[in-house]
């Protein structure tokens, strides 16, 4: 049997198996947010039971137990996801197999395979989230894996406690960091991700193309970042920070829906003032691209619908940056044309009192549409309405219940009711959903818009002015526009979204923004323009590969020089002995050529009788470090070095 085969058949000791279990536990904990709760609840006890079982009775788990567990794992994933293929089911299967691998891990070969598999599973966490915190956790998750590999090496010292087991891994990660940075900069980027499209069962985030009163509740309490916006020049004031997503025309009495009008040209717009900006959008798994107010152009890879809704050519499954120009003062579609019936549609048999109120306003104010708009806003302002994120439930005639009974709600309720009132009065109107407000970061020079800044407002068509934005929520709660969603909701939001903690989160987002721009946003285009300051307009893959090879050679040369320079200090026990020799040489006790440490220190003890006992102890300690252990225990080595530092010579006997 070869030496390699013999080495692979060496059984795992308790120390190595414990570190291997810790490695798998870290992988399982890191993936827990992406796994079904029931899968984590099963895998964690299985891993804990295996650690306890091997600690009590070493040996592999019987095949009759492993095979049913393997079959149950595959069947459960197929039933839950509908397939074994894809990002989410593939990751769940990999983590499950890793845990089941522990049931048969008894040899060093099993441990090495398990560590390699665990490192791969750690990497897959970046397919779900590439944020700075997750990336740092993935890197630190390598420490137990490195510690496991280290204790599998022959002639390792006995256990020194978990912190000291993990500490050498930090040094290895630090040494690997320069090479990782070189690979990040110079390895050619792929034009598309490896993992493809999201799964059908993957949860979607952000705005939806369907709006039902009270449907925003979960979104309004979600303070995760939705996007970050930087402007060319000063940011617009709060009352102009409206970001359009969906323009909803169809109302069925219960909800508003966005209808595809992709085959029609965008409505005409007369621009009086515009602003240019850049948006860094978080993954929403939808195609809509929020834009400030009314966009007048579209970014690459997107197109504009008739209602000036911007749609990407494919879902936004990864962070996306795009630039845009929008009008802040404008006349949108001054001539409504043949499409006006689309904006007057109301279902039959719903909300009779609301329809009657709108028709009464038309009779009272005649053709004065602006007066009808003002009457609706006065109703919200003076009619005893209340802004709340926990409104009373509404019945079949939702708008009647809201306007005449409950009179409490948030932006969805007010924009829905206002739009129905306008249509009942014969004024073309529509609901617009998107975001409003945000936190302006002076340090980062960008506007942070969170999911909780989701908002709904209305647009009405007025003769001579075109489509005009009306925010009925501002008539009830002006703080929603002036101070933001958190100020409007008051104490109705979770404690994490109020006070100093929310301010701290806003400032921490600056770091996340820099990470997104500098790391996640380092795409193929930016990589190819990396050498532009040096006169090279486009760095092709061949040039990048050459630069990577040169960088690796230079890094290897620097590492070799460092190793040669540190060669004399590679043996800390010998380095400490040489420090002692220099001290003794200053007193005239010079070590002779070929003289061993025992004879030298014995001769020094005779020459320095006042230090005889101390020198004898130093000699015994060094000889034990050198010849009694394969690798000197750190505590013994530290004791010897400390004794050498404290050694002082008083006199020399001639």
Secondary structure, DSSP 8 states (H G I E B T S, - for coil): --HHHHHHT-B--HHHHHHHHHHHHHHHHHHGGGS-HHHHHHHHHHHHHHHHHHHHS-S---HHHHHHHHHHHHHHHHHHHS-S-SHHHHHHHHHHHHHHHGGG--BHHHHHHHHHHHHHHHHHGGGT---HHHHHHHHHTHHHHHHHHHHTSTT------HHHHHHHHHHHHHHHHHHHHHHHHHS---SS-TT-S--TTS---S--SEEETTTTHHHHT--SEEEEEEESSS---GGG-EEEEEEE-EE-SSEEE----TTS----EEEEEEEEEEEEE---SSSB--EESEESS--TTEEE-TTS-EEESS---S-EEEEEEEEEEEEE-SS-GGGGGGGT---TTS-HHHHHHHHHHHHHHTT-HHHHHHHHHHHHHHTT-EE-SS-----SSHHHHIIIII-EE-HHHHHHHHHHHHHHTT--EEEEEEEE--EEETTTTEEEEEGGGEEEEEEEEETTTEEEEE-HHHHH-THHHHT-HHHHHGGGS-GGGSHHHHHHHHHHHHHHHHHIIIIIT--HHHHHTTTGGGT-S---HHHHHHHHHHHHHHHHHHHHHHHHHTGGGSSHHHHHHHHHHHHHHTTT----TT--HHHHHHHHHHH-GGGHHHHHHHHHHHHHHHHS-SS--HHHHHHHHHHHHH--------
